[in-house]
Every structure is written in C-alpha cells, then in structure tokens.
Amino acid sequence: MLVRKMHEAGVRSEHAYMAAMASIGLSFLSWATSAKTESAGIDRADRWGIFVGEWAPTFFGLGLALAQYEK
C-alpha cells in the first residue's frame, strides 16, 4: 500500500536510489569533517554521520520495492 501510494505520488525507484547514494555521500562528508568539529569539543559530530548513513538501507529497500512494483 505504501509503495503504491508513493508510485502514485510520482516517486520512482531511481529517486530512492539517488536518495540512498546522497545519504552515503552525506554520511562520508559528515565523517570527514567531524575531525575538525570534534577537536572543538563537539563529541556528537561523527554520530551525525552514522545517523545519516543508516538512511541508505531504507532508501535502497524502498527503491527495490518500487522497482518491483514498476514491473
């Protein structure tokens, strides 16, 4: 039902795959810049990278579900 509603709203599997790749890139960027912010006393910097990185499997799963529905 969720996949059908997303498909009717115009969301395609390519959009979910692109969101997953963006999540991976944002996670890497956050991790790479966390060294600078952590030295300033912010301990949560790399936790944000981990949090964003956990979005990728969800987006990949939605992309697979949408691809299956599109067939």
Secondary structure, 3 states (H helix, E strand, C coil): CHHHHHHHCCCCHHHHHHHHHHHHHHHHHHHHHHHHHHHCCCCCHHHHHHHHHCHHHHHHHHHHHHHHHHC
